[in-house]
Structure formats: structure tokens, C-alpha cells
Amino acid sequence: MHPPQTLYLDNPNSAVVILDQTLLPHTIKYLHLTTISQVWTAIKDLQVRGAPAIGVTAALGLYIHMKTHAANSADPAAFAQEFKSASAYLSTARPTAVNLDWALNQMYICYQANKHSPITEIINSLHQAAQDIQTNDTKICRRIGQHGAALLKHDMGILTHCNAGALAATKYGTALAPIYIAHEQGINLRVYADETRPVLQGARLTAFELHQANIDVTLICDNMAATVMSKGLIDAVFVGCDRVAANGDTANKVGTHGVAILAKHFNIPFYVCAPLSTIDMSTKTGTEIIIEEREPAEITSLWYTSPMAPKGVKVYNPSFDVTTASLITGFITEIGIIKPPFNL
């Protein structure tokens, strides 16, 4: 068995089709996004999430939007203005994930290269560019998996935080890609998935997709990581990320920094699995990374039949934290493993 398909383009019906990840693991439902506002909401509300999947969804969504716009107007100036406006709008959906802006920039490069062509040809070029982003994502994730799998041996214990698997990309994912490739090679691993509060991506998504793939997975609460490490159950930590600064500081789901500190204490290698597109050379250090804050309800009431916190209590809910480069053993990328010193 394999995890359900995360997203795809329904071009005849001008729709980006996504698996609604807010309903997993109990309900598998696909949403047909036909407007740019629906795409923005799906990204903002985590119906589609994971840096690679966000980028692909934005690219496909921008293409669908411009295709619809072109059907209603053949004015090149209006087309150019709408392209700029739509890109800027989508960019605001998730400020931390660099792949969002990266994918939109790839679409902009395509538009610039073809802007003097007839609009029908521009649309065809944007279609191809968006499809290429999706196809390349699968290839890149598999290469990450192959490089990471070379580090793995039979019966190793791997800890992961959040979800950076097939549900976070078009296939394989990043942090789980080495585990999938190792599984293909007949290497049996023990995976420990942090619950990953407050949105429970580890419990709802990582445990779900690995269980679907018949991979040995054990779910633990976030505050159990030190316990399993101290018992010698963990041989390596694999996580994904949403943005890497030029010095190697890395933003990932909140709680990752704590896991990295624990791994350092127990002398366990800590690897970040990421495509090169996640490295943001314009951000010098992690202190410059914008960390989005999300709704208090994610902590106080979202997963409970009745609120679990006192009404009106103050809530601090950052979606990400920054792991300092000194805690990272290496970056597993599509071109190989980057080890310190990180001069990215």
C-alpha cells in the first residue's frame, strides 16, 4: 500500500485537485480548487502543506488562474498586471516556506521569457512550467531519498518530527524519502514519529502514511523524544525544513530545535533533508527568517470536543522554530550530503 496522491492538475476542468490533509487520517477527501482564492485558502489553512507541495500547488494554481483570466480577456497589459497581482497574493499565504516564492518565481521567469508571444502560447508555457515543477519535485525527492538511504542500515531507529513525507510533496517527500527508498531496498527500519503539536502532523500524517506503506512506525508524544533517545532506540534524526538561511540555520515545524538539542546531547546525528530550492541565500542567518504565528484555537480547542484551556487565556503559537547550524550534522539534498562547515 502507498499513501494517497497528494495533489494533481485536472487541466480539462481547470482545477488543482488536493487531498484535504486537515481531515486525515480518518477521511480521505479531495478538493477541486478552481479559483485563486481557493488555492490561497488551501495553503493558508494547511489543507495542503509541506514546502514542496505548497510550491507545486501555488504554481499549478497560478497557471489555472491565468488560464481562466485569458479566456475572459486577450489584453496583454491586463494579463501582465493580473499575473503580477495573482503572484503577490499567493505569496502571502505562508510567509516562512521559501518554496512558495521559489515556485512563483519560476513561473515569473517563464512568463518573462514568453511575454511577447500570443497569450495562448504564454498559457501553454505556464502550463508546462507548472508541470515541470511538479515532475522535478518527484525526481528531486527521490534523489534525496537515495542519498539519505546510503546512511541507513537494517534495524536502525529513525526519529522524525512533523511530516516531511509523501503527503508534503508530490511523492516520497524529503525527510521520509530515505526511509521509503530503504524500504524499497529491503532495509527494515524502526521509525519513531513525534506527535508534533499543536496540529499533530506526526500523529495524523506521518504515522498514517508510513502505516499505509507497511513501514514499522511508532507514534510518540513530543516530550518523549529524550526518553527514546536515552534508551538507545534512535540512531539518527531525519527532519525536513521550510527555509535554510545562508549560514545553515534552518526553520522547520516548531519543536525541531528542541529535538536537535537532544540529538546533540545524546550524540545522535541530526540530518535536515531538503531540496536546494529551500536554501535562501538572501537570508543570512536564522534570525532573519519570518516565523508565522497561527490561530490560538490550534492549541486551545481545535482537537478537542470542548476547549481544554481556560477561556480568554493568552496563547503563543509560532508555527516554526529555527535550528542553529551548529546542531545540524548535514543537509541531505538532491546533489548529495552537505556537511559542515556550511557555506551555503
C-alpha positions in Angstrom: 0.0 0.0 0.0 1.1 3.6 -0.6 -0.1 7.0 0.7 -2.9 8.6 -1.3 -1.8 11.1 -4.0 -1.2 14.5 -2.5 -2.2 16.7 -5.5 -2.6 16.8 -9.2 -3.8 19.0 -12.1 -7.2 18.4 -13.6 -6.5 20.6 -16.7 -9.7 19.9 -18.6 -11.7 21.2 -15.7 -9.2 23.9 -14.8 -8.7 22.7 -11.3 -5.9 21.9 -8.9 -7.0 18.8 -7.0 -5.6 18.4 -3.5 -6.0 15.8 -0.7 -7.5 17.7 2.2 -4.9 17.0 4.9 -6.9 18.6 7.7 -9.3 15.6 7.5 -6.6 12.9 7.7 -6.2 10.2 8.9 -9.9 9.2 9.1 -11.3 10.9 6.0 -9.8 10.9 2.5 -11.4 13.8 0.6 -10.1 15.6 -2.5 -10.8 19.3 -3.1 -11.1 20.8 -6.5 -9.6 24.3 -6.4 -10.8 26.3 -9.3 -10.1 29.9 -8.1 -7.0 31.6 -6.8 -8.8 32.4 -3.5 -9.4 28.7 -3.0 -5.8 27.9 -3.7 -4.7 30.7 -1.2 -7.1 29.4 1.5 -6.0 25.7 1.0 -2.3 26.8 1.5 -3.1 29.1 4.4 -5.4 26.6 6.2 -3.0 23.6 5.8 -5.3 21.7 3.6 -2.2 21.3 1.5 1.1 21.7 3.4 4.8 20.8 3.3 7.2 23.1 1.5 7.4 21.1 -1.8 3.7 20.6 -2.0 3.0 24.2 -1.3 5.2 25.3 -4.1 3.7 22.9 -6.6 0.2 23.9 -5.6 0.9 27.6 -6.0 2.5 27.1 -9.4 -0.5 25.0 -10.7 -2.9 27.4 -9.1 -1.3 30.4 -10.8 -1.5 28.6 -14.1 -5.2 27.8 -13.7 -5.9 31.4 -12.7 -4.1 32.9 -15.7 -5.8 30.3 -18.0 -9.2 31.4 -16.7 -8.2 35.1 -17.0 -7.0 34.6 -20.6 -10.3 33.1 -21.5 -12.0 36.3 -20.5 -9.5 38.9 -21.7 -6.9 38.9 -24.5 -5.4 42.2 -23.5 -1.6 41.7 -22.9 -1.3 44.6 -20.5 -4.2 43.4 -18.4 -2.7 39.9 -18.4 0.7 41.2 -17.2 -1.0 43.1 -14.4 -3.1 40.2 -13.3 -0.1 37.8 -13.3 1.8 40.2 -11.0 -1.2 40.7 -8.7 -2.0 37.0 -8.5 1.6 36.0 -7.7 1.8 38.6 -5.0 -1.5 37.4 -3.5 -0.4 33.7 -3.4 2.9 34.7 -1.9 1.1 35.9 1.3 -0.4 32.6 2.1 2.5 31.1 4.0 5.5 33.5 4.7 8.0 31.0 6.1 8.1 28.4 3.4 10.6 29.5 0.8 9.4 27.0 -1.8 6.2 29.1 -2.2 8.1 32.1 -3.5 10.6 29.9 -5.4 7.9 28.2 -7.4 6.1 31.5 -8.1 9.4 33.0 -9.3 9.9 30.0 -11.6 6.5 30.9 -13.1 7.5 34.5 -13.4 10.7 33.5 -15.2 8.6 31.5 -17.7 6.2 34.4 -18.2 9.1 36.9 -18.8 10.6 34.6 -21.4 7.3 34.3 -23.3 5.6 37.7 -22.6 5.8 38.9 -26.2 4.2 35.7 -27.5 0.4 35.4 -28.1 -1.5 34.8 -24.9 -2.4 31.3 -25.9 1.3 30.4 -26.2 2.0 32.1 -22.8 -0.7 29.9 -21.2 0.8 26.8 -22.8 4.2 27.8 -21.5 2.9 28.4 -18.0 1.2 25.0 -18.1 4.5 23.3 -19.0 6.4 25.3 -16.4 4.0 24.3 -13.6 4.0 20.6 -14.7 7.8 20.7 -14.8 7.9 22.0 -11.2 5.7 19.1 -10.2 7.7 16.5 -12.1 11.0 17.8 -10.9 9.8 17.7 -7.3 9.3 13.9 -7.6 12.7 13.4 -9.1 14.4 15.7 -6.5 12.7 13.9 -3.6 13.8 10.5 -4.9 17.4 11.7 -5.2 17.2 13.0 -1.6 15.9 9.6 -0.6 18.8 7.8 -2.4 21.5 9.9 -0.8 19.8 9.5 2.6 19.3 5.8 2.3 23.0 5.3 1.8 23.3 6.3 5.5 20.9 3.6 6.7 21.3 0.0 7.8 19.0 -2.7 8.8 17.1 -2.2 12.1 18.2 1.3 12.6 15.9 3.6 14.6 15.0 6.9 13.0 13.2 9.8 14.7 11.3 12.3 12.7 9.3 15.4 13.6 6.3 16.8 11.8 5.5 15.4 8.3 8.0 15.7 5.5 6.9 12.6 3.6 4.8 11.8 0.5 2.0 14.0 1.9 4.3 17.0 2.0 5.4 16.6 -1.7 4.3 15.1 -4.9 5.9 11.8 -3.9 8.4 10.4 -1.4 8.8 13.7 0.5 12.1 14.9 1.9 12.8 13.5 5.4 10.8 10.3 4.8 12.3 9.8 1.3 15.4 7.9 2.6 13.0 5.7 4.6 10.9 4.9 1.5 14.0 4.2 -0.6 15.5 2.0 2.1 12.2 0.1 2.3 12.3 -0.4 -1.5 15.8 -1.8 -1.0 14.7 -4.3 1.6 16.2 -2.4 4.6 13.9 -2.6 7.5 13.9 0.4 9.8 12.1 1.4 13.0 10.6 4.9 12.7 9.6 7.0 15.7 7.2 9.8 14.8 6.9 12.7 17.1 3.2 13.7 17.6 4.1 17.2 16.6 1.8 19.5 18.4 -0.3 21.6 18.1 -1.5 20.5 14.6 -0.4 16.9 15.1 1.2 16.4 11.7 3.2 13.5 13.1 0.2 11.7 14.6 -2.2 12.4 11.8 0.1 12.3 8.7 3.5 10.7 9.3 2.1 7.8 11.2 -0.7 7.5 8.6 1.4 7.4 5.5 4.1 5.1 7.0 1.5 2.7 8.3 -0.1 2.7 4.8 3.3 1.8 3.3 3.8 -1.1 5.8 6.8 0.6 7.4 7.4 0.0 11.1 6.3 3.2 12.8 5.8 4.1 16.4 4.0 7.2 17.5 5.3 9.2 20.5 4.4 12.4 22.2 6.8 15.3 21.5 8.1 15.2 25.1 9.1 11.5 24.8 12.0 12.2 22.4 14.6 12.3 25.2 13.3 9.1 26.6 13.6 7.0 23.4 17.0 8.6 22.7 18.2 7.7 26.2 17.1 4.1 25.7 19.3 3.8 22.6 16.3 3.4 20.3 17.3 6.2 18.0 20.3 6.0 15.6 19.6 9.2 13.6 17.1 12.0 13.2 15.7 13.0 9.8 13.6 16.2 9.5 12.5 18.4 6.7 12.5 22.2 6.6 10.8 25.2 5.2 13.7 27.6 4.8 17.5 27.4 5.2 19.5 30.5 5.8 22.8 31.1 4.1 24.7 30.1 7.2 22.8 26.8 7.6 20.3 27.9 10.3 17.1 26.1 9.5 13.4 26.8 10.0 11.1 23.8 10.5 8.0 22.9 12.4 8.2 24.2 16.0 9.8 21.7 18.2 12.5 20.8 15.8 15.1 22.9 17.6 14.5 21.0 20.8 14.9 17.7 19.0 18.2 18.9 17.6 19.4 19.9 21.1 18.5 16.5 22.4 20.2 14.7 19.5 23.4 16.7 20.2 23.3 15.7 23.9 22.9 12.0 23.1 25.5 12.2 20.2 22.9 11.2 17.6 23.3 12.5 14.0 20.7 15.1 13.1 20.0 15.5 9.3 17.9 18.0 7.5 16.5 16.7 4.2 15.8 19.5 1.8 15.9 20.4 -1.9 18.4 23.1 -2.9 15.4 25.3 -3.7 14.8 25.6 0.1 18.1 27.3 0.7 17.5 31.1 0.8 20.8 32.8 0.1 19.2 36.2 0.6 18.6 35.3 4.3 22.0 35.5 6.0 21.0 33.8 9.3 18.1 32.3 11.1 17.3 35.5 12.9 16.1 37.0 9.7 13.6 34.2 8.9 10.0 35.4 9.4 8.1 33.0 11.7 4.4 32.9 11.1 2.1 32.7 14.1 -1.1 30.8 13.8 -4.6 30.8 15.4 -4.8 30.2 19.2 -7.6 27.7 18.6 -5.0 25.2 17.3 -3.8 24.9 20.9 -7.0 25.6 22.9 -9.8 23.9 21.1 -9.2 22.5 17.6 -8.6 18.9 18.5 -11.0 18.7 21.5 -14.7 18.0 21.9 -14.7 21.0 24.3 -12.0 23.6 24.9 -9.1 22.3 27.0 -7.8 25.7 28.1 -9.4 28.5 30.2 -11.5 30.9 28.2 -9.5 34.0 27.3 -6.1 32.7 28.3 -3.2 34.2 26.3 -1.8 31.8 23.6 1.6 32.0 21.8 1.5 29.7 18.8 4.5 30.1 16.4 4.4 27.6 13.6 8.1 27.2 13.3 11.4 27.5 15.2 14.9 27.9 14.0 17.6 25.2 14.5 21.0 26.7 14.6 23.5 25.3 12.1 25.9 24.1 14.8 23.3 21.4 15.7 23.0 20.0 12.2 25.1 17.0 11.1 24.3 17.6 7.4 21.9 18.6 4.8 20.7 15.7 2.5 19.9 17.3 -0.9 19.3 16.1 -4.4 23.0 16.6 -5.2 24.4 14.8 -2.1 25.0 15.4 1.6 26.3 18.9 2.6 28.4 18.7 5.8 29.8 21.4 8.0 31.2 24.0 7.7 28.1 25.3 6.0 29.0 27.9 3.4 25.7 27.6 1.5 
